[in-house]
Amino acid sequence: MTDSEHLPADDSVTSARGGWAEPSSTQPSNPPVYQTTAFDLDGLDQLNAIVSGQQHGYIYTRDGNPNQSAFADDIAKLERAEAGAVGASGMGVISALLLSHCKTGDHVLAARVLYGRTVQLLQQLERSFGIEVTFFDATDPNSIPDTIRDETKLCLVEGISNPLMEVADIPAIVNAAGDVPVIFDNTFATPILQKPIELGAAAVIHSGSKYLNGHGDVMLGVVAGSRYLIRRTRQFLALFGINSNPLESWLASRGLRTLPLRMRQVSVTAQTLAEWLETVPQVERVYYPGLKSHPSYEIAQRMLPHGYGGMLSFDLAGGKPAVNQLLKSLHGIIPFSPTLADARTTLSYPAGTSHKFMKAEERAAYGIADGLVRLSVGLEDAAPLQEELGTAFKSL
Ligand SMILES: *Cc1c(COP(=O)(O)O)cnc(C)c1O
């Protein structure tokens, strides 16, 4: 059977080119999703012009796509960076950034308390590629100069650490690191509460899966920094195929529109809950930078003048059995969910999820107790959250 016997020729063309509407004389009020693998070129001159950077244009979505550029450029603007790039996830951009700047024999400085997977990634780079890592105490910037070597390429720190919410003194760390570029993971504070680049950081990375999107339905990462750093990182994102889907960036851009409102709201609710938790007899200790009792309170006054964010942790007096009982006694408003920065308040258990990869003694040394519970405060009012937790505490 020939093609023409199978279908009338026009039908094959119509089918193969399906989905195109007449161009509108009006602009859409929202950007379209550029859900396309490639972009058609009008000839070799245009191909050369785009590849050489003389003309702005896209060719293949692994290398670039308007939805990705829109989101990356907005984050760069908010972070006061020259440029930005997106990747498949927070881990994707951290991987690309590290691998594009470090080779075998190089050395990386990293804060002792980091997102669990970031620590695991650094350990893996050490084992697989011989990139050496020294972990330092980010609350003691004076310890940094002694760890710097000729081979030190980067210093990696989180603005607000997970899960004890220690706040980094960014100018002190940047100063102590000298010529070594400091990369800040700004996932917890977002550029609404903190702009590390203004304080001397070389670049900022984010899990876009968290507050930037804010609705718990996206996997995305974004990095913002100098044009040079972003160009290199972007090359590795494309080369290793750690690129993201256009729809993820489109969704994250939609989430971004409410970011200032959301960060203001979670900061107010988290402060209320943290102060209340300090009065609860079943709670031994509360970790929130907005509390006078927190070791980082002084630094937080300087680093987070617009609010302390939505992340808080607390130690239950009864340890792991009390955590187990607490989870059984929550009745549906606060789910046990191993993520953060959803619109809903979620609860997680660092010793069993994000920091499970550590040995028990290691966790204890970091201050991550078996009774430690982390709350990612969402957009609900404080009262129903307090009621849900209060009822569960009474069962302990
Ligand atoms: C979630 C998270 C990451 C990793 O981001 P993914 O998008 O989950 O890959 C990195 N750093 C921090 C602080 C995070 O919370």
The ligand as an SDF file (V2000), in Angstrom:
LIG
                    3D

 15 15  0  0  0  0  0  0  0  0999 V2000
   14.6530   20.8040   47.9460 C   0  0  0  0  0  0  0  0  0  0  0  0
   15.9570   21.4590   48.1430 C   0  0  0  0  0  0  0  0  0  0  0  0
   17.0200   21.2570   47.2460 C   0  0  0  0  0  0  0  0  0  0  0  0
   16.9130   20.3080   46.0730 C   0  0  0  0  0  0  0  0  0  0  0  0
   15.9600   20.7210   45.1590 O   0  0  0  0  0  0  0  0  0  0  0  0
   15.1210   19.6890   44.2420 P   0  0  0  0  0  0  0  0  0  0  0  0
   14.3160   20.5980   43.3850 O   0  0  0  0  0  0  0  0  0  0  0  0
   14.2940   18.8610   45.1850 O   0  0  0  0  0  0  0  0  0  0  0  0
   16.1070   18.8870   43.5030 O   0  0  0  0  0  0  0  0  0  0  0  0
   18.2120   21.9370   47.4620 C   0  0  0  0  0  0  0  0  0  0  0  0
   18.3670   22.7610   48.5160 N   0  0  0  0  0  0  0  0  0  0  0  0
   17.3770   22.9800   49.4040 C   0  0  0  0  0  0  0  0  0  0  0  0
   17.6120   23.9070   50.5320 C   0  0  0  0  0  0  0  0  0  0  0  0
   16.1460   22.3380   49.2540 C   0  0  0  0  0  0  0  0  0  0  0  0
   15.1730   22.5460   50.1390 O   0  0  0  0  0  0  0  0  0  0  0  0
  1  2  1  0
  2  3  1  0
  2 14  2  0
  3  4  1  0
  3 10  2  0
  4  5  1  0
  5  6  1  0
  6  7  2  0
  6  8  1  0
  6  9  1  0
 10 11  1  0
 11 12  2  0
 12 13  1  0
 12 14  1  0
 14 15  1  0
M  END
$$$$
